[in-house]
């Protein structure tokens, strides 16, 4: 995703305050710096860096108004490095977008409610593919928390083709809070 230097939080819609957006990006960028310091190489940073942040909101759940849910919306244009040999968005690229993007409303809601952003570690990622998207199509990625408990964190994600107005893929991501590393000291 974009780093702090590339994101002007005042341009992101939604009901989250500028202060919370800035606090979120401070924590988020620290996570990215840790990964980069470990020398991570791969295709993910290239595609993720092209995702545009469009909305950050924390809302009362429609079904349970006493509970909150976070919603984050992104957009990205399908490019050549994101497609399979037949020219449509690769399922693996859809999975990457769902994996990355669905984590962030969990972190936002935990930061808004506890003061600590919980990114968690994945337990499962279930994805359904609905329709193809082609090079040049603008995708709208809508991610919402389902539950954020002390043991299980769950969000859903939908990838919409904003160009052709159809659902491309959807997924449910289940995570758990990261445990603290055990000491490696031998007694």
C-alpha positions in Angstrom: 0.0 0.0 0.0 1.1 3.6 -0.2 3.5 4.8 2.4 3.0 7.9 4.5 5.0 10.0 2.0 2.6 9.1 -0.8 -0.7 9.5 1.1 -2.4 12.8 1.8 -5.0 11.7 4.4 -7.1 14.8 3.8 -8.0 13.3 0.4 -9.4 10.1 1.9 -13.1 10.3 2.4 -15.0 8.8 5.3 -15.9 9.7 8.9 -12.6 8.9 10.5 -10.9 12.0 11.9 -7.7 13.3 10.3 -5.9 12.6 13.6 -7.0 8.9 13.5 -6.0 8.6 9.9 -2.6 10.0 10.7 -2.2 7.7 13.7 -3.2 4.8 11.5 -0.7 5.6 8.8 2.1 6.1 11.4 1.5 2.6 12.6 0.9 1.2 9.1 4.2 2.7 7.8 6.1 1.3 10.8 4.8 -2.2 9.8 6.0 -1.6 6.2 9.4 -0.4 7.4 9.9 -3.5 9.5 9.2 -5.7 6.5 11.5 -3.7 4.3 14.3 -3.8 6.9 14.1 -7.6 6.8 14.9 -7.4 3.0 11.6 -8.7 1.7 11.5 -9.0 -2.1 8.6 -10.0 -4.2 5.7 -8.9 -6.4 3.5 -7.7 -3.6 5.0 -4.2 -3.0 4.8 -3.2 -6.6 1.1 -4.0 -6.9 0.2 -2.8 -3.4 1.9 0.5 -4.0 -0.6 1.3 -6.8 -3.7 0.9 -4.5 -5.3 4.2 -3.9 -7.0 4.9 -0.5 -10.5 6.3 -1.1 -12.4 5.9 2.2 -11.8 5.2 5.9 -14.9 5.0 8.1 -15.9 3.6 11.5 -19.7 3.1 11.7 -22.3 1.6 13.9 -23.2 -1.9 12.6 -26.6 -1.9 10.9 -27.5 -5.3 12.4 -26.1 -4.5 15.8 -26.0 -0.7 16.4 -24.2 -1.0 19.7 -21.2 -2.5 17.9 -18.8 -0.8 15.5 -17.4 -1.8 12.1 -14.6 -0.3 10.1 -14.8 0.1 6.3 -11.9 0.9 4.0 -12.3 1.4 0.3 -9.4 1.3 -2.3 -9.2 1.6 -6.0 -6.6 0.2 -8.5 -6.4 0.0 -12.3 -5.8 -3.5 -13.7 -2.4 -3.5 -15.4 -0.5 -6.1 -17.5 1.4 -7.5 -14.5 -1.8 -8.4 -12.8 -3.4 -10.6 -15.4 -3.2 -14.3 -16.4 -2.3 -15.7 -19.8 -5.9 -15.1 -21.1 -5.7 -11.4 -20.2 -8.0 -11.3 -17.2 -7.2 -10.4 -13.6 -5.2 -13.4 -12.1 -6.8 -15.2 -9.3 -3.6 -14.9 -7.3 -3.6 -11.2 -7.7 -7.2 -11.0 -6.5 -6.1 -13.1 -3.5 -3.2 -10.7 -2.8 -5.6 -7.7 -3.0 -8.1 -9.3 -0.7 -5.4 -10.5 1.8 -3.8 -7.1 2.1 -6.9 -4.9 1.9 -9.1 -6.9 4.3 -6.5 -6.7 7.0 -6.6 -2.9 7.2 -10.2 -2.4 8.5 -9.3 -4.8 11.4 -6.3 -2.6 12.2 -8.3 0.6 11.9 -11.2 -0.6 14.2 -8.7 -1.9 16.8 -6.8 1.4 16.7 -10.1 3.4 17.0 -11.5 1.3 19.9 -8.3 0.3 21.9 -5.6 2.7 20.8 -3.6 -0.2 19.4 -3.7 -1.3 15.7 -3.9 -5.1 15.5 -2.9 -6.4 12.1 -3.0 -10.1 13.2 -1.8 -13.2 11.4 -3.9 -15.1 8.9 -5.8 -18.2 9.9 -7.9 -18.6 6.7 -8.7 -16.7 3.5 -11.7 -17.9 1.6 -12.2 -16.4 -1.9 -15.0 -16.7 -4.4 -14.5 -15.6 -8.0 -17.5 -14.1 -9.8 -16.4 -12.4 -13.1 -13.3 -11.4 -15.0 -11.7 -8.0 -15.0 -9.5 -6.9 -17.9 -6.5 -4.6 -18.4 -7.6 -1.0 -17.9 -10.6 -1.8 -15.7 -10.9 0.3 -12.5 -11.4 -1.9 -9.5 -13.1 -0.7 -6.3 -12.1 -2.8 -3.3 -14.5 -2.6 -0.4 -13.4 -4.1 3.0 -15.4 -4.2 6.2 -14.8 -5.8 9.6 -17.1 -8.6 10.6 -15.8 -9.2 14.1 -12.8 -8.1 16.1 -12.5 -10.1 19.3 -9.6 -10.9 21.6 -9.0 -14.2 19.8 -10.5 -14.0 16.3 -10.5 -11.1 13.8 -12.7 -11.4 10.7 -13.3 -9.1 7.7 -15.0 -9.4 4.4 -13.8 -7.9 1.1 -15.4 -7.4 -2.3 -13.6 -6.5 -5.5 -15.9 -4.6 -7.8 -15.2 -3.7 -11.4 -16.2 0.0 -11.3 -15.8 0.2 -15.1 -18.3 -2.5 -15.9 -20.4 -2.5 -12.6 -20.0 -6.1 -11.6 -18.6 -8.1 -8.7 -15.2 -9.7 -9.6 -14.3 -11.5 -6.4 -15.2 -11.6 -2.7 -13.6 -13.1 0.3 -13.6 -13.6 4.0 -10.4 -13.3 5.9 -10.0 -14.7 9.4 -7.0 -13.7 11.5 -5.8 -14.0 15.1 -3.8 -11.5 17.1 -0.1 -12.2 16.8 1.5 -13.8 19.8 4.6 -12.4 21.3 7.7 -14.3 20.3 9.0 -16.8 22.8 12.4 -16.2 24.3 15.2 -18.1 22.5 17.4 -18.1 25.6 18.3 -21.6 26.9 18.3 -22.2 30.6 
